[in-house]
Amino acid sequence: MRQLTLAAWLCFSLVPAMAADETVAPVPAPGPAADTAAPPNQPAPASSVEAAPIQIPPPPPVVECPPAAPPAPPLETPASKLKAAQQNLALPKVELFRATVKNTTPKKSIFSRLMSASVNPVDTDLLLDMRSFTERFPDFPETAEVYHLMAQVHVRTDNYSAAAIDWLLLRAAYPDSPFSKEAAKQMQALAGDDLKKHAATMKAMTSQLDTLKGDREERLAAMLRYLGGNTEKDFAAPIAEACSSFLVSNQGWLQEDVIEHAEARQQMLMDPQVALYHFDKVLALYPASPLRANSMLSMGNLQRNSLRAFDQAAKSYSKLIEQFPESPETKQAYELLGAMYDEDMRDYPNAIKTYEAAVARYKDDPIVLRALRAMANIQQNKANQSNRAIESYLKIADIFKGPEGLEALLAAERIATFNIRDWKMAIDINNRIMAFAPPQHEEAIKAQFNNARITEDELNDKEAARKLYEDFVAKYPNNSLTKDAKRRIDAINNTSK
């Protein structure tokens, strides 16, 4: 019994030590104590330091995000409601246009043409509504068809030039539309029939389509800019209307001045006052426009040629010269102003003053030749200034060494000989002609003979004249004037005996 009790005690005493060994192995301390064994009847001492348990935090709870709220609908205003209503009506309007044009187009028989009026009363309202549609809905693909319908109405009212412009603009603005091919076909038919006399113009217009680039507005603006240079009156009205319509449908277009200027140029072919208004708009509204100089020149031309308002024209030309001295239009302004003073106002001093300013400004430019010729003509024939006319001609010869210079010397010689009968000046000019022209040139030969003749007949210096004739005969033995020179030599010799 005692042995059983002892065995049980040993088992219970060993349990804690075994548990400690399984958890953390103690590190024996250095020194003699490490070598001392525990008494066999006592349990090993437990470790004095135990490892702290690792605390793992629980995962955070999953928070579900609420679904995003739908965007708030845009605030409706009376203007937005009106715009939406108009857009909803756009397609029905196109259908209405299509049906109305179809139902109001007369039959193509000869009898129906004779019995029907050339203008259907509905056509005016149709064209106004369709033009308004193109201005309000330029981005709609259906707008291409509206252009096509407008052209059809113009054809049935015999306004073929307007129809051609409608189809041309359709092709420029909507080149990918199925109506573009039909427009090309219809334009070709017009060029071969009703607009045959304008076939070359229409061909030039059509060729511009290949040069167009960019989006709808850029293509259309480029075409209108080209059409602004049209000079045929039959196309002026539809081009001007197209320019005005473009500005309505593209408000804020950065190059409005270009379209305004194109419209002004077309109005020049129809009404000078309306054209002046549009040129004034270019000057008043677009201070940085590169078309200001051309607008001033055009205004001066309208005031001079169409309105006969010479004082106003003089102001326009002078303003152009003052504000844009380097522009190409300024050269024209000098000449036009000088010509107006001369031909229209009979103001010869201001005409000469204007031409002199051009000569000083442009040195050896071709405008100088024209200005000096105009000055010489005024001085010789209108202002009784023959000597000044000779100076103008001689200045031409100083600047221009080609045929123009020789022609000017001959003109100066005629004035000296026949107008003022200044024989010394005539001889000097003839000497310049001989130096200017090649020795065998006909005018050089005539100049040498004329000097001999003047010396004989006008200066009455027979001996000097005989010497000049002898030099002439020696230099030009086969010339037609040589026979006359020999005859004169004989006459002088007989007189001196």
Secondary structure, DSSP 8 states (H G I E B T S, - for coil): -HHHHHHHHHHHHHHHHHHHHHH------SSHHHH----TTS-----S-----------------------------HHHHHHHHHHHHHHHHHHHHHHHHHHHS---SHHHHHHS-SS-HHHHHHHHHHHHHHHH-TT-TTHHHHHHHHHHHHHHTT-HHHHHHHHHHHHHH-TTSHHHHHHHHHHHHHHTTTTGGGHHHHHHHHHGGGG--SSHHHHHHHHHHHHTT---HHHHHHHHHHHHHHHHHTTT-TTHHHHHHHHHHHHTTT-HHHHHHHHHHHHHH-TT-TTHHHHHHHHHHIIIIIS--HHHHHHHHHHHHHH-TTSHHHHHHHHHHHHIIIIIS--HHHHHHHHHHHHHHHTTSHHHHHHHHHHHHHHHHTS--HHHHHHHHHHHHHH--SHHHHHHHHHHHHIIIIIS--HHHHHHHHHHHHHHS-TT-HHHHHHHHHHHHHHHHTS--HHHHHHHHHHHHHH-TTSTTHHHHHHHHHHHHHHH-
